[in-house]
């Protein structure tokens, strides 16, 4: 099983703010969504990585914030992911 870490990337001169989702197997970067809460935006990033990796059938995810610069971590919450 792999954990997914999401990180907020601020806007630059050429791109808007983004969320980068990273796991041992790969990563994906998605635009930051202002709809909903910040945790919703991080969850959307994690779900984008799940879709990219083909992990949709691994079950539900749970997540929460980390005590650093606003990163989040997500894991599958059932045995189907093992």
N, C-alpha and C positions, 0 to 999 in steps of 0.2 A: 504494500500500500504506500502511496505517496501523498504527502501533504502539499497543498497549493498555497503559496504565499503571494499576496497581492500588494502592490506598491503604487502609490500615487506619483505620477510624473507631472510636474507643473508645465504650463504652457511655455513655448519658446517663441522665437520670432517667426517660425515656420509652421508650427503645429500647436493645436490646442491642448488642453490638459488631457491626460490619459491615465488608464489603469493598466499596469503590466502584471500578468499572472504568470507565476513561475513554478514549475515542478521539476523533479529530477529528469523527466522524459522530454521536457520542452517548455516553451513559453508562448504567450500571445499578448499583444497589446491592443486595447480597445479604447475608443474615445470615452472620456469621463462624461457620465450622464448626470445632469442636474435635476432630473426627475427622481423624486424619492430622496432617501437619505444617503449619506456617505457610505454607510455599510451596504446599502442596496447597490451602489456603483461598484464596490469591491466584489460583491456577490456576482454581479453581471460579468465581471472579469473572470472570476473562477469558473462560471458556467460556460463562458466562451472557450476556455482552455479544455474543459471537460468535453465539449462538443468537438473541438479540434482533435483531441486524442482518442475519441471514440469511446469514452467512458460513461455514456449516458445510461447504461444498464447496470451501473455499479451501485445505485441507490441514492439516497438523499445525502446532502452535505450539511454540515453544521460549521459555523465559523465564529471568529471573534477577533477583536483587536489585539495587537501586540504592544508591549510597553516601550516601543521605540517611536520612530517618526510617523506614526499613523498607519503602519502596515497591518494587514490582516492575515489570518491563516484559516484554511478550510480543510476539512477531512470528511471522508465518508463515514456515516454513523451506523453502519450495519455490517454484518459479516459477509455480505455479498461482494464487498470490495477487496477481500483478502485473496 
